[in-house]
Amino acid sequence: MTARKRVTIVNDHPEFLELLSDFLGEEGYDVTTFPKHQGAFEQIKSSCPDVVICDLMFDNLPSGWALIDMLYLDAATRPIPVILCSAATRYVQEIAPSLAGKGIRWLEKPFALEKLLEILAEIDTGPESKLREHK
């Protein structure tokens, strides 16, 4: 039996969290959601999900970028793939080189749920793809 991919979603819109949680759950993913970026890093670090889906804008500030930076700068969380889902197109285009350098994928809102599934399927979360041992 194949283990279910564990996905953590960080977004401040309850409707978005519910939609993605229901959809990905029906597709066989084990989903955890966080309605704010504060405290999400610690939870992600302790649960070590296979993938993080994160918004960029929280309360009209690009606070998701701080979370993404924390995930990237910590050796324990750096290997976790991140998908940025944001409607802040102009801002994301400005930071696109940094996103690419960190291996972060971007989905512009609104997006087709099937596109998210394609990206999730492309992300290799097998044991050979990264080391996630807690010490």
Contacts in CASP RR format, 6 or more apart in sequence:
PFRMAT RR
TARGET T0000
AUTHOR 0000-0000-0000
METHOD contacts of the structure
MODEL  1
MTARKRVTIVNDHPEFLELLSDFLGEEGYDVTTFPKHQGAFEQIKSSCPD
VVICDLMFDNLPSGWALIDMLYLDAATRPIPVILCSAATRYVQEIAPSLA
GKGIRWLEKPFALEKLLEILAEIDTGPESKLREHK
4 28 0 8 1.000
4 29 0 8 1.000
4 30 0 8 1.000
5 28 0 8 1.000
5 29 0 8 1.000
5 30 0 8 1.000
5 50 0 8 1.000
5 51 0 8 1.000
5 120 0 8 1.000
5 125 0 8 1.000
6 29 0 8 1.000
6 30 0 8 1.000
6 31 0 8 1.000
6 32 0 8 1.000
6 47 0 8 1.000
6 49 0 8 1.000
6 50 0 8 1.000
6 51 0 8 1.000
7 24 0 8 1.000
7 29 0 8 1.000
7 30 0 8 1.000
7 31 0 8 1.000
7 32 0 8 1.000
7 49 0 8 1.000
7 50 0 8 1.000
7 51 0 8 1.000
7 52 0 8 1.000
7 53 0 8 1.000
7 120 0 8 1.000
8 31 0 8 1.000
8 32 0 8 1.000
8 33 0 8 1.000
8 34 0 8 1.000
8 40 0 8 1.000
8 43 0 8 1.000
8 44 0 8 1.000
8 47 0 8 1.000
8 49 0 8 1.000
8 51 0 8 1.000
8 52 0 8 1.000
8 53 0 8 1.000
9 17 0 8 1.000
9 20 0 8 1.000
9 21 0 8 1.000
9 31 0 8 1.000
9 32 0 8 1.000
9 33 0 8 1.000
9 34 0 8 1.000
9 52 0 8 1.000
9 53 0 8 1.000
9 54 0 8 1.000
10 33 0 8 1.000
10 34 0 8 1.000
10 36 0 8 1.000
10 37 0 8 1.000
10 40 0 8 1.000
10 52 0 8 1.000
10 53 0 8 1.000
10 54 0 8 1.000
10 55 0 8 1.000
10 64 0 8 1.000
10 67 0 8 1.000
11 17 0 8 1.000
11 20 0 8 1.000
11 33 0 8 1.000
11 34 0 8 1.000
11 35 0 8 1.000
11 53 0 8 1.000
11 54 0 8 1.000
11 55 0 8 1.000
11 85 0 8 1.000
12 35 0 8 1.000
12 36 0 8 1.000
12 37 0 8 1.000
12 55 0 8 1.000
12 58 0 8 1.000
12 59 0 8 1.000
13 55 0 8 1.000
14 35 0 8 1.000
16 55 0 8 1.000
17 33 0 8 1.000
17 35 0 8 1.000
20 31 0 8 1.000
20 33 0 8 1.000
20 53 0 8 1.000
20 116 0 8 1.000
21 31 0 8 1.000
21 33 0 8 1.000
23 113 0 8 1.000
24 31 0 8 1.000
24 116 0 8 1.000
24 120 0 8 1.000
25 31 0 8 1.000
27 117 0 8 1.000
29 120 0 8 1.000
32 43 0 8 1.000
32 47 0 8 1.000
32 49 0 8 1.000
34 40 0 8 1.000
34 43 0 8 1.000
36 58 0 8 1.000
37 54 0 8 1.000
37 58 0 8 1.000
37 63 0 8 1.000
37 64 0 8 1.000
37 66 0 8 1.000
37 67 0 8 1.000
40 67 0 8 1.000
41 67 0 8 1.000
41 70 0 8 1.000
41 71 0 8 1.000
41 74 0 8 1.000
41 77 0 8 1.000
44 52 0 8 1.000
44 71 0 8 1.000
44 77 0 8 1.000
44 80 0 8 1.000
45 74 0 8 1.000
45 76 0 8 1.000
45 77 0 8 1.000
48 76 0 8 1.000
48 77 0 8 1.000
48 80 0 8 1.000
48 132 0 8 1.000
48 134 0 8 1.000
49 80 0 8 1.000
50 80 0 8 1.000
50 81 0 8 1.000
50 123 0 8 1.000
50 125 0 8 1.000
51 80 0 8 1.000
51 81 0 8 1.000
51 82 0 8 1.000
51 83 0 8 1.000
51 120 0 8 1.000
51 123 0 8 1.000
51 125 0 8 1.000
52 71 0 8 1.000
52 80 0 8 1.000
52 81 0 8 1.000
52 82 0 8 1.000
52 83 0 8 1.000
53 82 0 8 1.000
53 83 0 8 1.000
53 85 0 8 1.000
53 116 0 8 1.000
54 64 0 8 1.000
54 67 0 8 1.000
54 68 0 8 1.000
54 82 0 8 1.000
54 83 0 8 1.000
54 84 0 8 1.000
54 85 0 8 1.000
55 64 0 8 1.000
55 84 0 8 1.000
55 85 0 8 1.000
55 86 0 8 1.000
56 62 0 8 1.000
56 64 0 8 1.000
56 65 0 8 1.000
56 84 0 8 1.000
56 86 0 8 1.000
56 88 0 8 1.000
56 91 0 8 1.000
56 92 0 8 1.000
57 63 0 8 1.000
57 64 0 8 1.000
57 86 0 8 1.000
57 87 0 8 1.000
57 88 0 8 1.000
58 64 0 8 1.000
62 88 0 8 1.000
62 91 0 8 1.000
65 95 0 8 1.000
68 82 0 8 1.000
68 84 0 8 1.000
68 102 0 8 1.000
68 104 0 8 1.000
70 77 0 8 1.000
71 77 0 8 1.000
71 78 0 8 1.000
71 80 0 8 1.000
71 82 0 8 1.000
72 78 0 8 1.000
72 102 0 8 1.000
76 132 0 8 1.000
76 134 0 8 1.000
79 129 0 8 1.000
79 130 0 8 1.000
79 131 0 8 1.000
79 132 0 8 1.000
80 130 0 8 1.000
80 132 0 8 1.000
81 103 0 8 1.000
81 105 0 8 1.000
81 123 0 8 1.000
81 125 0 8 1.000
82 102 0 8 1.000
82 103 0 8 1.000
82 104 0 8 1.000
82 105 0 8 1.000
83 104 0 8 1.000
83 105 0 8 1.000
83 106 0 8 1.000
83 107 0 8 1.000
83 116 0 8 1.000
83 119 0 8 1.000
83 120 0 8 1.000
84 92 0 8 1.000
84 99 0 8 1.000
84 104 0 8 1.000
84 105 0 8 1.000
84 106 0 8 1.000
84 107 0 8 1.000
85 106 0 8 1.000
85 107 0 8 1.000
85 109 0 8 1.000
85 111 0 8 1.000
85 116 0 8 1.000
86 92 0 8 1.000
86 106 0 8 1.000
86 107 0 8 1.000
86 108 0 8 1.000
86 109 0 8 1.000
87 108 0 8 1.000
87 109 0 8 1.000
87 110 0 8 1.000
89 108 0 8 1.000
92 99 0 8 1.000
92 106 0 8 1.000
92 108 0 8 1.000
96 106 0 8 1.000
99 105 0 8 1.000
99 106 0 8 1.000
105 119 0 8 1.000
105 123 0 8 1.000
107 115 0 8 1.000
107 116 0 8 1.000
107 119 0 8 1.000
END
